[in-house]
Amino acid sequence: MDLKGRRAVVTGASRGIGAANADALVEKGARVAGLARSVEPLDEIARRPGEAFLAVPCDVRDPAAVRAAVGRVVEAAGRIDILINNAGVGRFGPVDEIGEA
């Protein structure tokens, strides 16, 4: 699959599955904005030669931080075509009882 010209956002992109997803998207031609709390690993990925990766520090538990990160991505990339919600927080219970915060 060729993703050339596509803009992607991957949360939890600093390590593990998130980093692997970001790498795979870049390999397929996408420009990727990686969001994560861990700044150093994100910056390391962004410094790789030829990487089409934008490091965006963001704690997805903070709605204001997410809005700011999305604004930064849209400003830099113009749009978002692909979203991989990889970052996770353990909240257990009925989904309709879990608030945004």
C-alpha positions as MATLAB code, in Angstrom:
seq = 'MDLKGRRAVVTGASRGIGAANADALVEKGARVAGLARSVEPLDEIARRPGEAFLAVPCDVRDPAAVRAAVGRVVEAAGRIDILINNAGVGRFGPVDEIGEA';
ca = [
       0.000    0.000    0.000;
       1.385    3.384   -1.003;
       0.668    6.159    1.491;
       2.688    8.832   -0.273;
       1.198   12.250    0.423;
      -0.888   11.046    3.367;
      -0.611   12.731    6.773;
      -0.810   10.507    9.844;
      -0.950   10.977   13.603;
       0.172    8.208   15.946;
      -0.324    8.560   19.684;
       2.065    6.737   22.004;
       4.667    6.986   19.245;
       7.790    7.141   21.404;
       8.201    3.373   21.845;
       6.765   -0.081   21.309;
       3.760   -0.560   19.062;
       3.327    3.191   18.542;
       6.905    3.620   17.295;
       6.512    0.543   15.080;
       3.298    1.959   13.595;
       4.983    5.308   12.954;
       7.954    3.583   11.283;
       5.651    1.467    9.105;
       3.675    4.518    7.985;
       6.872    6.415    7.108;
       8.139    3.374    5.160;
       4.897    3.416    3.150;
       5.389    7.097    2.285;
       3.262    8.895    4.890;
       4.369   11.952    6.818;
       3.829   11.132   10.484;
       3.240   13.271   13.549;
       4.131   11.226   16.604;
       2.519   12.191   19.891;
       3.824   10.984   23.260;
       4.696   12.170   26.749;
       8.321   11.024   26.386;
      10.089   13.838   24.540;
      13.584   12.332   24.163;
      12.520    9.167   22.310;
      10.291   11.248   20.007;
      13.158   13.606   19.213;
      15.433   10.626   18.523;
      12.967    9.250   15.977;
      12.627   12.676   14.352;
      16.428   12.918   13.929;
      16.684    9.740   11.865;
      17.994   10.536    8.376;
      15.213   10.845    5.833;
      12.435   10.480    8.390;
       9.167   12.212    7.585;
       8.363   12.469   11.282;
       7.222   15.401   13.404;
       7.706   14.977   17.162;
       4.803   16.452   19.122;
       5.027   16.140   22.902;
       1.528   15.524   24.238;
      -0.145   13.849   27.199;
      -3.368   12.440   25.757;
      -4.900   12.428   29.248;
      -5.097   16.234   28.970;
      -7.834   17.372   26.545;
      -6.280   20.844   26.190;
      -2.904   19.299   25.310;
      -4.577   17.108   22.681;
      -6.325   20.097   21.112;
      -3.030   22.018   21.040;
      -1.185   19.036   19.515;
      -3.816   18.589   16.809;
      -3.588   22.297   16.033;
       0.184   22.036   15.696;
      -0.110   19.014   13.396;
      -2.715   20.646   11.169;
      -0.641   23.824   11.018;
       2.454   21.844    9.982;
       0.819   19.253    7.725;
      -2.351   20.951    6.519;
      -4.584   18.006    7.376;
      -4.790   14.616    9.055;
      -5.681   11.610    6.905;
      -4.829    8.753    9.275;
      -5.170    8.505   13.051;
      -3.769    5.641   15.111;
      -4.877    5.943   18.730;
      -2.177    3.854   20.334;
      -1.641    5.631   23.671;
      -3.632    4.101   26.441;
      -4.822    4.814   29.925;
      -6.337    2.166   32.167;
      -9.901    3.174   32.967;
     -12.225    0.356   33.848;
     -15.992    0.447   33.985;
     -18.940    1.096   31.704;
     -17.851    3.358   28.862;
     -20.823    5.685   29.310;
     -19.669    6.389   32.879;
     -16.110    7.392   31.901;
     -15.759   11.140   31.431;
     -13.435   13.010   29.071;
     -11.039   13.879   31.902;
];
